Amino acid sequence: MPALLLDRQATPTSDASALSARASDPPAAPKLWTPKHVLVTAPAAGLPHTAEILRRCEAAGVTDIRMLSGNRLTGLKGETERETYARAKATLAVVVAPPSQLSPQPIPPSADWRIDLARGCPAHCQYCYLAGSLGGPPITRVYANLDQVLAPIATHAGLGHITSGTEARGHEGTTFELSCYTDPLGIEHLTGSLSQAISRVGRGEYGDDVSLRFTTKFDGVDDLLALPHGRRTRIRFSINAPEVADRFEGGTARMPARLAALRAVAQTGYRVGLTIAPVMPVPGWQQSYRTMLQQVAAAVDGVADLDLTAEIITHRFTPGSKDVLLQWYPRTKLEMDEESRTQKRSKFGGVKYVYPRETMTEMRQWFTDELAATLPGSRLLYWT
């Protein structure tokens, strides 16, 4: 069993009436990120979508908007890695997606293809999946050439091999993942890119047999509720036990707000999902995750035509991501002990550290059984 992360026990409530009441409470104002700085590269400056992004940034109260003379992002380097991190995380860059980002790549087990509306995320998750995978300071780059970014949805329709044609998920059509390198909802109030993608796919502009999917830790869904989504977008909310979410997911919407947003989009006909990640065997994890699933059940109770999926991802890290995370969060209590983990190698020779087999087996069986008992209408898409 790996070293446990925390020394405090959860004290969850399992009272169903309390959970239902909480799910029906009036929603609080959504968690919205406001960058301190906005940089606009020269190639992006004249594009129509850039004008919309700048309009939204000004409406959000951003006063430092700089038009750059070239394509290079400047002014991000601090005296320390931590200072560089802080500057980058406070900055939104409006750029043009390079050709390499316009060619969709398969993204198993989530979707047939990956489409990137942006790269980088405003949240401060101490286990950040992007650490070590994106070069340079962790600035959030949003792509202004939106028409080019979305165009491959039409050219790649019918060409998928991950979900398309499968018995379990073939009804979704060709699937396109929007949250591989960003949280698109976390920046939607500043960009409008997500609404454009949902509306265009919902109206069938790229064909009738395609669908979008994305995962979020934010709750600002109001602008999505009236869109003509056509049930062709699945919105998945990242959820976790409070010992994980409250301690390691800075700058995000709290769990009750995410569940209220889940209910709101489900009630307007969106297909929805749970991304339970990263699962960690914290002390008392069974009761903590059971209460979490009970809260989900209360949040979706009574929703008509509910289409709910679950994807479960256990915590893992690479040597490179560990080094980056310790630079960003030098005082983190996140467990990243190689000695208590098992090495897993990719076909390209990369190494990541996962929980030992016995821990993985125990957690997988528990979640499979608990999902069936607490959310019997949900479908578990994968465990990893």
C-alpha positions, 0 to 999 in steps of 0.5 A, a space after each residue: 500500500 502506498 504512503 497515505 497522503 493525509 493524516 486527517 479523517 474525512 467526516 462526510 455526511 450520508 444524510 440523503 435529505 441533506 444532500 438533496 437540499 444542498 443540490 437544490 440550493 440557489 447557485 452561488 456566483 460562478 468561479 471566474 478567472 480574471 488574468 492580470 495581463 493579456 498578451 496579443 501576438 502580431 499574427 493574432 491581432 487582426 483576426 475576428 475572434 481576437 476582437 471578441 476575446 479582447 471585448 470579453 477581457 475588457 468586460 471582465 475588468 482586465 486593464 493590462 492588454 498589450 499588443 506585441 510586435 511579433 510572435 514571441 511572448 515576453 515578460 514572463 521570466 522571474 528570478 525564481 521558478 516560482 515567480 515565473 510560474 506566478 507571472 505565467 499563471 496570471 497571463 492570458 496570451 492570444 495567439 495563432 495555433 501553429 500548423 502542428 496544433 491543427 492536425 488532430 491526434 488520437 487521444 485514447 481512451 477518451 476520444 477519437 481525436 483531440 482538438 485544442 482550443 487553447 493550451 494551458 490552464 488557469 487553475 492551480 492543481 498541485 498534481 497538474 497533468 500538464 506539468 512536464 508536458 508543456 514547455 516553458 512557463 505555464 501561460 494560458 494560450 488561447 487560439 484566435 484562428 478558431 475556424 482553422 482549429 475547428 475545421 478538422 472536425 469535418 475532415 476527420 468525421 468518420 475516421 476515428 478508431 477509439 470510440 467510433 465503431 465500438 459497441 459501447 460508444 459507437 452511438 456518440 459518432 466520431 468524438 473530439 476531446 477539447 480538454 486535453 491541454 486546457 480546461 475550456 470552461 475555465 476561460 470561456 467567459 474570456 474567449 467564447 471559443 467553447 460556445 462557438 464549438 458547441 453551437 457549430 457542432 450542435 447545428 450540424 455544421 461539421 456533419 451529423 455524426 460527430 460529438 464533442 467532449 470536455 472535462 472541467 473543474 469550473 462551474 460557469 455554465 450559464 452561457 452554455 445553457 441556451 446553446 443549440 447543442 443538439 445533445 452532441 456535447 458531453 460535459 464532464 465534471 472533474 470530481 474528487 474526495 474533499 481531502 483531495 479537491 480541497 487541498 490540491 485543486 487551488 483556483 477551481 470551483 468547489 465541489 458543491 458548485 461543480 455539482 450544481 453546474 452538472 445538474 444545470 447542464 443536464 437539465 438542459 439536455 446535455 449529455 454529462 459525465 464524471 471524471 473522477 480523478 485523480 483517485 487517491 487512497 487517502 485515509 478513509 477513502 472508501 467513505 469519502 468517495 462513497 459520500 462524493 457519489 451520493 452527492 452526485 446522485 442527489 445532484 442528478 436526481 429527477 433529471 429527465 433523459 439523463 445520460 451520465 458516464 464515468 471515467 476514473 483515473 488514478 493518480 500517477 506522475 513521471 520523474 519530469 512532472 514531479 520535478 516541475 511540480 516541486 518547483 511550482 509547489 515546493 511545500 506540497 503535501 502531495 504524495 510522490 514517493 517512487 519507492 511506494 509506487 510501481 513503474 509503468 513504461 510506455 511503448 516509447 520507453 517513458 516511465 510513470 509511477 502508478 499505485 501497486 497492483 493490489 491497490 489498483 485492484 482493490 480501488 477498481 473493484 470498489 469503484 465498480 461496485 459503488 457506481 453500480 449501487 449509487 448511480 445505477 444509471 451511469 456507465 463506466 467508460 474506463 478505469 486507468 
